Amino acid sequence: MARLFLLLLSACAALSAQADEHTVVVNAAAPAKGCVEVEVNGKRTQSISCLNEKLLPNSNTMNRQPPTLSGAEATVQRPSNQLGLYNRAALEHRMGNAFGKSVTPQRPAPAPPASPLLPPR
């Protein structure tokens, strides 16, 4: 047990010594710029969030209305059950508990024949 403790202790010490080699230094940029430059192992890079901001489209293109769809494009974007195409959820509902077991849909049990001698209930 003592050996295991010493082994874990030495492993933790090695990890802390290794962490000093890979320390990340973050230099904050000017507030007006809004980007942070990071230096890792002597290489300087910008943060991913700053690069994403630079790749965003201009505000005038973001506020623009999407183009109107033609009749054919609007039809294509309708759900499959409105177009009369295959829809798994609708098929499962129609087949009931016979889905995956039989090709005939689930139907209620037939009513027993009524006797002409007894009054209806």
C-alpha positions, 0 to 999 in steps of 0.5 A: 500500500505504501508503494502505491502511495509513493508511486502516485505521489511521484506521478503527481510530482512529475505531472506538476513539473510537466505542467510548467513546460506547457503553461499558457500565457494570455495577453489581453488586447486593448478593449477596443479591439475585442480580441485576445492573443494567446501565446503557447510554446512561443507561437502567438495565435488569436482566440477562436471567438475573435476569428469567428467574429471576423468571419461573420457577415456584415450587419446589413446582410444579416438584417436583409429579408430572405428571398421569397420562394417560388411555388416549386420551392415552397412545395418542396419544403412542405412536410412529407405527409402533406405531399402524400409521401411516405411518413413512418410515423403515420404508417405506425399510427395506421398499422397499430400494434400490427406494425412490423408483424403483419401487412394488414392493419390493426382492426377492432374485433368484429361485433358479435351478430345481433339476435333478432329476438332480443331488443338492442341495448 
